[in-house]
Amino acid sequence: MPIKQELLDQLHEKTSEAQLGGGEEKIAKRHAKGLLTARERLLALYTPNTFQEFGLHAQHDSRHFGMERKRLPGDGVVTGVGFVDGRPVVGISQDFTVAGGSLGRVHAQKMCDVMDHAARGGMPLVAFNDSGGARIQEGVNSLSGYGQVFYHNVQLSGLVPQIAVIAGNCAGGASYSPALMDFIIMTRENANMFICGPEVIRAVTGQQCSMEEIGSPQAHMNISGNIHFIAEDDVDAVRIVSELLSYLPSNNMMDPPHDLESELTLSHDPVLNDLLPEDPKHAFDVRKVIRQLSDRQRYLEIQKDFAPNIVIALGRISGVVVGYIANQPMVKAGALDIDAADKAARFIRFCNCFNIPIVTLVDVPGFLPGVQQEQGGIIRHGAKMLFAYGAATVPKVTIIMRKAYGGAYLAMCSRDMGADLVLAWPTAEIAVMGAESAVNILYRKELAEAEDKAGQRARFADEYREKFASPYLSAGQMFVHDVIEPGKTRSTVSLTLRSLLSKREARPPKKHGNIPL
């Protein structure tokens, strides 16, 4: 018996009503600000006609104080699953047109249900955050809802990639769900993220501040390091999400989307021979090396403006997805400091979670000296890098381009820290310390007696480099596998990565190590 037309009409009516969210007037206001609606953000992400929505007709409990007459379509959040470049991706998008996107019990339940779906199906999670925070009328139910969401974020961590987009307000406890995810993207306009706003800070501490100082994308990118990308608008945020997903596996049991049909690059690259300046004291932009190593010279840099003395990025080398970690001589001479160590360690652990080989480019004079660094815990923060590299079981290739001094040499994944292949360029210097510092210690007497101190100092420095810092000395003792000309780097790394795709490395049975957080 065919279904009654009146039932179909009712279905279409209720579906259309629910899909309108807060209504046409509120949607028009969003569009006037250059913002997409919650539903439009998901539809922009997914391949057309592939979005399957969960909980379209979900509703809040109307018994809560002050909400008896309120209709909250979808309870202020759109959830479901769709396809991105042929792969299923779970999506969450808070709807600011419905009660300001505030979170209540049903809102949280919808989020947790699709997060469970992501776990069962091994699918990445993308969440668009745009919410006024906890729904006050629901009291402790709202707090409980946030707790459930945070718990699910933790359960998904290391299981499937999690990407958060801050596309509006993300205040108070709501900011912790994005903070528990792998990557955070913020739109340049109309987006803020903070625990306590300027008024609360002023009332409690007496300090005057603006939202720009504490909650803006610029503050979180340049100062706090809480976010990974700044998008120009909603459309740009979706583009970044798509590009990021193109480098990531769907879950921890899968390999990244390597393009193994891509031809192995075995040719010599003369450009790499010319990238380093003749004077070893002169800086150069390490991103030029990353670009030259990457297929079609394309890569995706992450946290570009936070701790810029180290560069982290995703790219491909002869089709193999890799994570790059590179000292940046253009900033602080490439020295490691607190922020750089945190930035690198977190990325190393992410790559290890999702089977992404790590390529490390080394030009490091050491850890940054200073009272502020010591009092800020550079020992603890630097140890995070040592822990992350030592714990990583993915293929690890290290290229020592120039300086590799002291503990920073180890922190940049030396052979002793588990590197599968360590290559050095002829320009490499691997030693306990730089020549200038070593001369003061080793040749103190000779310098005191010398008449031409400047000439003697230069001669002693050259002597030190030859006796103690030459890459051939390290190669002779197998701390370095080979010394190669820069032009052979891409072909050598390409072969190594292909040969290590089947790498399996066991660790002692334990719950987990205790990283010095």
MARPATI-543514 format. One line per 8 residues: their letters; for each residue x, z, y of C-alpha. Coordinates in nm, 3 decimals. Example, Ala and Ser with C-alpha at 12.3 -4.5 7.8 and 13.67 -1.06 7.14 Angstrom:
as	1.230 0.780 -0.450 | 1.367 0.714 -0.106
//
This chain:
mpikqell	0.000 0.000 0.000 | 0.151 -0.099 0.339 | 0.223 0.181 0.583 | -0.042 0.229 0.850 | 0.037 0.061 1.180 | -0.055 0.375 1.372 | 0.218 0.565 1.188 | 0.470 0.294 1.272
dqlhekts	0.361 0.302 1.634 | 0.402 0.678 1.640 | 0.750 0.647 1.489 | 0.855 0.389 1.747 | 0.713 0.597 2.030 | 0.888 0.918 1.924 | 1.213 0.736 1.855 | 1.214 0.568 2.197
eaqlggge	1.126 0.896 2.366 | 1.408 1.080 2.189 | 1.660 0.805 2.264 | 1.583 0.832 2.637 | 1.726 1.184 2.641 | 1.658 1.345 2.977 | 1.464 1.043 3.099 | 1.517 0.726 3.298
ekiakrha	1.564 0.902 3.630 | 1.852 1.117 3.504 | 2.006 0.820 3.326 | 1.995 0.623 3.653 | 2.181 0.905 3.828 | 2.452 0.892 3.562 | 2.489 0.519 3.603 | 2.508 0.557 3.982
kglltare	2.814 0.778 3.933 | 2.975 0.517 3.709 | 2.909 0.726 3.396 | 2.774 0.617 3.061 | 2.511 0.824 2.885 | 2.592 1.017 2.568 | 2.437 0.748 2.352 | 2.605 0.464 2.543
rllalytp	2.946 0.623 2.487 | 2.900 0.616 2.110 | 2.752 0.267 2.112 | 3.051 0.145 2.315 | 3.284 0.288 2.050 | 3.113 0.148 1.743 | 3.080 -0.206 1.615 | 2.729 -0.324 1.719
ntfqefgl	2.444 -0.224 1.487 | 2.658 0.008 1.272 | 2.561 0.344 1.428 | 2.353 0.567 1.200 | 2.218 0.867 1.389 | 2.177 1.214 1.242 | 1.920 1.456 1.384 | 1.754 1.232 1.641
haqhdsrh	1.434 1.439 1.627 | 1.600 1.782 1.612 | 1.456 2.037 1.854 | 1.546 2.383 1.981 | 1.346 2.692 1.888 | 1.083 2.716 2.165 | 1.042 3.092 2.116 | 1.355 3.164 2.322
fgmerkrl	1.299 3.320 2.665 | 1.220 3.073 2.941 | 1.218 2.765 2.714 | 0.861 2.763 2.585 | 0.760 2.452 2.779 | 1.091 2.266 2.772 | 1.136 1.956 2.564 | 1.499 1.897 2.468
pgdgvvtg	1.535 1.559 2.294 | 1.797 1.579 2.021 | 1.871 1.930 2.153 | 2.118 1.778 2.398 | 2.362 1.611 2.160 | 2.381 1.273 1.984 | 2.550 1.275 1.642 | 2.605 1.027 1.363
vgfvdgrp	2.847 0.783 1.204 | 2.941 0.424 1.281 | 3.217 0.175 1.216 | 3.530 0.111 1.425 | 3.740 -0.187 1.312 | 3.576 -0.175 0.972 | 3.622 0.199 0.910 | 3.356 0.472 0.933
vvgisqdf	3.408 0.724 1.214 | 3.192 1.031 1.277 | 3.078 1.075 1.638 | 2.948 1.359 1.854 | 2.835 1.302 2.213 | 2.688 1.576 2.428 | 2.400 1.465 2.648 | 2.426 1.605 3.000
tvaggslg	2.080 1.467 3.087 | 1.925 1.719 2.846 | 1.964 2.079 2.967 | 2.308 1.992 3.105 | 2.435 1.928 2.753 | 2.428 2.306 2.698 | 2.493 2.432 2.347 | 2.233 2.627 2.151
rvhaqkmc	2.176 2.695 1.782 | 2.034 2.354 1.685 | 2.285 2.171 1.908 | 2.569 2.348 1.723 | 2.405 2.289 1.384 | 2.391 1.915 1.450 | 2.761 1.916 1.540 | 2.858 2.117 1.233
dvmdhaar	2.646 1.899 1.002 | 2.829 1.581 1.099 | 3.164 1.762 1.086 | 3.080 1.853 0.725 | 2.992 1.486 0.673 | 3.336 1.390 0.810 | 3.504 1.631 0.568 | 3.311 1.509 0.265
ggmplvaf	3.363 1.142 0.348 | 3.720 1.170 0.474 | 3.629 1.016 0.811 | 3.790 1.068 1.155 | 3.592 1.264 1.415 | 3.547 1.159 1.778 | 3.369 1.403 2.012 | 3.258 1.325 2.368
ndsggari	3.240 1.656 2.557 | 3.005 1.674 2.856 | 2.836 2.012 2.870 | 2.741 2.295 3.100 | 2.850 2.541 2.831 | 2.653 2.798 2.635 | 2.273 2.791 2.665 | 2.210 3.129 2.829
qegvnsls	1.848 3.149 2.711 | 1.959 3.149 2.348 | 2.189 3.446 2.392 | 2.414 3.530 2.100 | 2.286 3.223 1.912 | 2.492 3.014 2.154 | 2.803 3.222 2.094 | 2.747 3.199 1.721
gygqvfyh	2.710 2.822 1.756 | 3.045 2.792 1.930 | 3.206 3.004 1.660 | 3.070 2.774 1.391 | 3.198 2.466 1.574 | 3.546 2.619 1.615 | 3.554 2.716 1.248 | 3.467 2.360 1.149
nvqlsglv	3.740 2.224 1.379 | 3.990 2.441 1.195 | 3.863 2.330 0.853 | 3.897 1.965 0.956 | 4.247 2.016 1.098 | 4.501 1.826 0.889 | 4.217 1.683 0.680 | 4.089 1.410 0.914
pqiaviag	4.207 1.305 1.263 | 4.007 1.469 1.542 | 3.986 1.314 1.890 | 3.815 1.476 2.187 | 3.707 1.296 2.504 | 3.643 1.518 2.807 | 3.395 1.300 2.998 | 3.234 1.566 3.217
ncaggasy	3.236 1.943 3.243 | 3.401 2.142 2.966 | 3.398 2.505 3.076 | 3.470 2.842 2.925 | 3.460 2.872 2.547 | 3.353 2.508 2.517 | 3.711 2.404 2.596 | 3.840 2.554 2.272
spalmdfi	3.683 2.294 2.045 | 3.884 2.012 2.212 | 4.192 2.238 2.213 | 4.163 2.270 1.833 | 4.158 1.891 1.789 | 4.452 1.653 1.755 | 4.420 1.452 2.076 | 4.237 1.505 2.404
imtrenan	4.147 1.225 2.645 | 4.014 1.308 2.993 | 3.847 1.071 3.233 | 4.008 1.067 3.577 | 3.685 1.122 3.770 | 3.396 1.362 3.703 | 3.582 1.553 3.428 | 3.701 1.914 3.439
mficgpev	3.818 2.159 3.175 | 3.882 2.529 3.235 | 3.824 2.879 3.101 | 3.760 3.048 3.437 | 3.660 2.851 3.744 | 3.795 2.901 4.097 | 3.517 3.146 4.191 | 3.578 3.370 3.890
iravtgqq	3.952 3.364 3.949 | 3.902 3.457 4.314 | 3.656 3.739 4.228 | 3.876 3.893 3.958 | 4.228 3.836 4.088 | 4.184 3.755 4.457 | 4.375 3.429 4.409 | 4.252 3.122 4.595
csmeeigs	4.260 2.797 4.402 | 4.079 2.466 4.373 | 3.933 2.290 4.071 | 4.199 2.023 4.119 | 4.468 2.285 4.055 | 4.325 2.433 3.736 | 4.076 2.197 3.575 | 4.156 1.838 3.668
pqahmnis	4.307 1.575 3.438 | 4.621 1.574 3.652 | 4.666 1.951 3.614 | 4.620 1.932 3.238 | 4.849 1.633 3.194 | 5.133 1.719 3.432 | 5.142 2.100 3.420 | 4.960 2.265 3.131
gnihfiae	5.009 1.988 2.875 | 4.662 2.048 2.734 | 4.566 1.679 2.722 | 4.726 1.364 2.585 | 4.574 1.075 2.782 | 4.403 1.016 3.117 | 4.138 0.743 3.110 | 4.019 0.565 3.422
ddvdavri	3.653 0.590 3.316 | 3.428 0.611 3.010 | 3.500 0.254 2.904 | 3.875 0.311 2.928 | 3.839 0.633 2.726 | 3.666 0.438 2.447 | 3.949 0.182 2.457 | 4.211 0.458 2.416
vsellsyl	4.016 0.610 2.126 | 4.006 0.272 1.952 | 4.376 0.209 2.006 | 4.464 0.555 1.881 | 4.250 0.511 1.568 | 4.427 0.180 1.497 | 4.743 0.377 1.413 | 4.580 0.658 1.213
psnnmmdp	4.459 0.689 0.854 | 4.101 0.800 0.796 | 4.218 1.119 0.624 | 4.518 1.303 0.486 | 4.490 1.143 0.140 | 4.533 0.791 0.277 | 4.831 0.605 0.416 | 4.821 0.495 0.780
phdlesel	4.697 0.140 0.841 | 5.033 -0.024 0.775 | 5.042 -0.402 0.806 | 5.252 -0.470 0.497 | 5.168 -0.840 0.515 | 5.386 -0.844 0.824 | 5.722 -1.010 0.767 | 6.026 -0.782 0.742
tlshdpvl	6.245 -0.815 1.049 | 6.602 -0.860 0.923 | 6.751 -1.054 1.211 | 7.007 -0.923 1.456 | 6.868 -0.816 1.796 | 7.129 -0.868 2.070 | 6.905 -0.706 2.332 | 6.964 -0.362 2.177
ndllpedp	7.339 -0.409 2.221 | 7.293 -0.434 2.597 | 7.052 -0.148 2.667 | 7.304 0.132 2.708 | 7.496 0.158 3.037 | 7.876 0.134 3.014 | 7.921 0.478 3.169 | 7.798 0.739 2.916
khafdvrk	7.703 0.965 3.207 | 7.452 0.714 3.342 | 7.090 0.752 3.240 | 6.877 0.482 3.079 | 6.509 0.458 2.992 | 6.469 0.529 2.620 | 6.129 0.356 2.626 | 6.320 0.027 2.640
virqlsdr	6.466 0.110 2.298 | 6.122 0.205 2.161 | 5.977 -0.119 2.296 | 6.253 -0.326 2.138 | 6.211 -0.159 1.799 | 5.831 -0.197 1.796 | 5.639 -0.496 1.663 | 5.541 -0.728 1.948
qryleiqk	5.704 -0.467 2.175 | 5.381 -0.265 2.166 | 5.350 0.111 2.129 | 5.119 0.389 2.244 | 5.290 0.666 2.442 | 5.130 1.011 2.420 | 5.142 1.285 2.687 | 5.336 1.049 2.909
dfapnivi	5.354 1.278 3.212 | 5.400 1.614 3.037 | 5.756 1.721 2.950 | 5.880 1.367 3.022 | 6.232 1.462 2.909 | 6.104 1.380 2.560 | 5.895 1.077 2.465 | 5.645 1.074 2.179
algrisgv	5.461 0.759 2.075 | 5.293 0.568 1.793 | 5.397 0.217 1.702 | 5.482 -0.017 1.416 | 5.816 -0.139 1.286 | 5.782 -0.445 1.061 | 5.422 -0.345 1.002 | 5.488 0.020 0.913
vvgyianq	5.314 0.274 1.140 | 5.565 0.524 1.280 | 5.575 0.818 1.516 | 5.859 0.801 1.769 | 6.028 1.112 1.909 | 6.299 1.033 2.163 | 6.508 1.214 2.422 | 6.458 1.065 2.769
pmvkagal	6.791 1.062 2.961 | 6.604 0.970 3.281 | 6.462 1.325 3.302 | 6.680 1.640 3.283 | 6.942 1.423 3.109 | 6.723 1.439 2.798 | 6.783 1.812 2.746 | 6.530 2.004 2.541
didaadka	6.330 2.274 2.720 | 6.026 2.488 2.636 | 5.765 2.222 2.707 | 5.959 1.941 2.538 | 6.000 2.150 2.223 | 5.628 2.229 2.210 | 5.534 1.867 2.272 | 5.764 1.735 2.000
arfirfcn	5.685 2.004 1.741 | 5.310 1.950 1.764 | 5.353 1.573 1.726 | 5.589 1.611 1.429 | 5.331 1.827 1.252 | 5.055 1.578 1.329 | 5.258 1.291 1.183 | 5.331 1.499 0.875
cfnipivt	4.961 1.582 0.828 | 4.866 1.216 0.820 | 5.159 1.058 0.633 | 5.312 0.887 0.937 | 5.690 0.826 0.908 | 5.897 0.969 1.193 | 6.168 0.779 1.382 | 6.385 1.003 1.601
lvdvpgfl	6.603 0.860 1.880 | 6.873 1.103 1.990 | 7.056 1.135 2.321 | 7.054 1.510 2.383 | 7.311 1.720 2.573 | 7.162 2.047 2.445 | 6.891 2.295 2.530 | 6.824 2.331 2.902
pgvqqeqg	7.013 2.634 3.039 | 6.853 2.878 3.283 | 6.712 3.227 3.323 | 6.356 3.094 3.333 | 6.406 2.911 3.005 | 6.561 3.214 2.834 | 6.295 3.453 2.958 | 6.024 3.202 2.874
giirhgak	6.130 3.206 2.510 | 6.335 2.890 2.462 | 6.464 3.039 2.135 | 6.111 3.070 1.996 | 5.997 2.733 2.132 | 6.308 2.549 2.016 | 6.260 2.700 1.672 | 5.924 2.522 1.655
mlfaygaa	6.105 2.187 1.643 | 6.340 2.309 1.370 | 6.043 2.439 1.172 | 5.838 2.123 1.219 | 6.115 1.887 1.110 | 6.221 2.112 0.822 | 5.864 2.134 0.694 | 5.787 1.762 0.729
tvpkvtii	5.788 1.567 0.403 | 5.715 1.221 0.546 | 5.997 0.964 0.572 | 6.233 1.064 0.853 | 6.485 0.826 1.012 | 6.719 0.946 1.288 | 6.924 0.723 1.519 | 7.195 0.892 1.726
mrkaygga	7.246 0.669 2.028 | 7.475 0.880 2.246 | 7.503 1.259 2.286 | 7.405 1.496 2.005 | 7.542 1.837 2.094 | 7.503 2.185 1.951 | 7.174 2.323 1.825 | 6.985 2.038 1.994
ylamcsrd	7.158 1.796 1.752 | 6.995 1.988 1.466 | 6.660 2.017 1.647 | 6.646 1.637 1.674 | 6.636 1.602 1.294 | 6.991 1.589 1.164 | 7.055 1.519 0.796 | 7.069 1.893 0.732
mgadlvla	6.715 1.925 0.871 | 6.583 1.679 0.613 | 6.638 1.333 0.762 | 6.629 1.067 0.491 | 6.855 0.835 0.687 | 7.080 0.912 0.983 | 7.232 0.620 1.171 | 7.476 0.642 1.459
wptaeiav	7.567 0.385 1.717 | 7.940 0.350 1.802 | 7.857 0.519 2.134 | 7.743 0.838 1.957 | 7.909 1.174 2.019 | 7.825 1.443 1.764 | 7.980 1.781 1.836 | 7.927 2.149 1.907
mgaesavn	7.940 2.078 2.280 | 8.019 1.807 2.533 | 8.374 1.707 2.613 | 8.377 1.859 2.963 | 8.278 2.204 2.837 | 8.507 2.185 2.536 | 8.809 2.095 2.750 | 8.767 2.417 2.948
ilyrkela	8.783 2.617 2.626 | 9.029 2.425 2.409 | 9.274 2.314 2.678 | 9.261 2.608 2.917 | 9.635 2.676 2.901 | 9.735 2.312 2.937 | 9.505 2.267 3.235 | 9.647 2.574 3.406
eaedkagq	9.999 2.440 3.372 | 9.925 2.078 3.451 | 10.012 1.934 3.791 | 9.771 1.642 3.772 | 9.465 1.833 3.658 | 9.222 1.547 3.709 | 9.429 1.306 3.503 | 9.493 1.567 3.237
rarfadey	9.128 1.660 3.214 | 9.025 1.300 3.149 | 9.297 1.262 2.883 | 9.199 1.588 2.714 | 8.832 1.481 2.717 | 8.917 1.152 2.545 | 9.131 1.340 2.295 | 8.845 1.580 2.220
rekfaspy	8.598 1.297 2.165 | 8.835 1.129 1.922 | 8.926 1.447 1.731 | 8.594 1.630 1.726 | 8.302 1.409 1.837 | 8.354 1.061 1.690 | 8.062 0.928 1.486 | 8.313 0.817 1.223
lsagqmfv	8.410 1.179 1.162 | 8.048 1.264 1.089 | 8.010 0.951 0.878 | 8.325 1.045 0.687 | 8.163 1.375 0.589 | 7.824 1.213 0.516 | 7.643 1.387 0.800 | 7.574 1.030 0.915
hdviepgk	7.487 0.766 0.657 | 7.624 0.475 0.855 | 7.760 0.370 1.193 | 7.595 0.046 1.300 | 7.586 -0.172 1.605 | 7.263 -0.125 1.802 | 7.155 -0.483 1.733 | 7.113 -0.403 1.362
trstvslt	6.891 -0.100 1.420 | 6.553 -0.266 1.382 | 6.645 -0.448 1.061 | 6.808 -0.138 0.907 | 6.515 0.087 0.995 | 6.267 -0.176 0.870 | 6.429 -0.184 0.527 | 6.450 0.195 0.513
lrsllskr	6.085 0.248 0.604 | 5.965 -0.003 0.342 | 6.180 0.161 0.075 | 6.053 0.510 0.165 | 5.680 0.432 0.160 | 5.662 0.580 -0.191 | 5.853 0.896 -0.092 | 5.731 1.216 -0.256
earppkkh	5.887 1.548 -0.166 | 5.765 1.875 -0.315 | 5.778 2.214 -0.142 | 5.775 2.562 -0.298 | 5.420 2.679 -0.376 | 5.286 2.893 -0.090 | 4.989 2.908 0.144 | 5.186 2.785 0.444
gnipl	5.500 2.867 0.638 | 5.492 3.098 0.940 | 5.585 2.875 1.234 | 5.717 3.071 1.538 | 5.415 3.006 1.762
//
